[in-house]
Amino acid sequence: MDMTVADGRALGLAGAPNARELGGLAGADGRAVRRGALVRSGALARLTEDDLPVLAELSLTCLVDLRHGTEIAQSPTRRLPKPVPRVLHAPVYDDRHSVFSYVTALLNGDDLSRYADLAAQGAPGAMAAIYRWFVTGEEARASFAAACRALADPANVPALFHCSVGKDRTGWLTAILLTALGVDDEAIRVDYLQTNEATAEAQQRLLELLAERRPGADPEAIRPLLQAWPAYLDAAYAEVARQFGSFQAYLRAGLGLDHQTLEALRTNLLTP
């Protein structure tokens, strides 16, 4: 099924339904994101044989994997097009942060008594906290910066970047990259929210599976963890403004991307 996301394009991968390229989005100085240069996705562990030729057409040279080691071990990427692109691991995760263990406990149906403050906020509050951590967490900033520096190198383009679902970590890296390329906020938001349509079937299957395993569980308590909400993106933007004053200052001071790197991103990822 062909789905259009602003000026982007869904790849139609059976094993990675949230995969779409960002080409065509209007960027800085009348230029646009290059077609086929930049693809965002969920994990690639379930690619089918029919998916491989689609990816092969992109001639990917680099995969940026934002998952941590446990996620990779549980869902390894076993099938890739040839020639196999190089893989950069840039994990965005902190197992010491209580919000991550709270989300895991909520999904598993575990006792939440030790998470009283987070439980009072519910899943939407926890998700907003994660997005704020994307901006302030040392590990997050280091990994997002590493991904940006990799994509500033022409040897790593065309590239695909992904996390597990392709929603949160991938969503924020997309916002970082597209902002650096001069794409306007509304186009970034439209692309971000497209994940809800692309993953709707997977969300429903997961909620049904949870209901089978945990009779009496409220799916509406879990649903906010599975969806991309405008409020989550807003939480990150607000944290950028609070901590750094502007997104450009966040790119430079928060992520340590100098003028040369930002210009290289535009050279690699925008049309001439």
C-alpha angles and dihedrals in degrees: 000000000000113000124182119215108192098295093334127098133226111228094217094228112171091207096043108032093171093061115118137152122237097215118133098032110134112251139172126328095008092302127125137216107274116255112252095006100103129031128179120200150152120255117311098217094112101047113147128217088256090055094059098071090050091055092041090061089062092059090217115200099181139033117197109203113197095184125108124239098268092054092049092049091051095046110021120184102244103162124054135155120262131282084046111229121233114262124226115196111209104163118201104198141102116198089190092064112095094217092066094051089045092055090048091050091049092052092046095047092240127158109286098191092108090056098057097145095046092042089055089057093046128207095314091055092049091050092050089051090053091052091050088051089053086065100040107026113106093218092047094050092048093051096043089049091050090052092050093049090050091053090049087065112085089213088069098053131126089049141171122206126191149158124193103294098008091237116101113016091030089044093054094044087051090053090050094049097043092047090051088051092052098252111155123251096247093055089049090051093048090052092046093053093048087080089075092062094040094052100035095110093046091049092053093048091051093048090050091049091050090049090054093049096041112034111203095024115141110238090199089065089058101037095080089061091057100047138070108239126190088229091064093055089044090054091056093046091049090051090050090053093046097047102033109014096233141021092250089056089049090053091051105033101023099042099022094232109158127206092266093054094047091050090048090054090055092046093050100040107031129070115256 
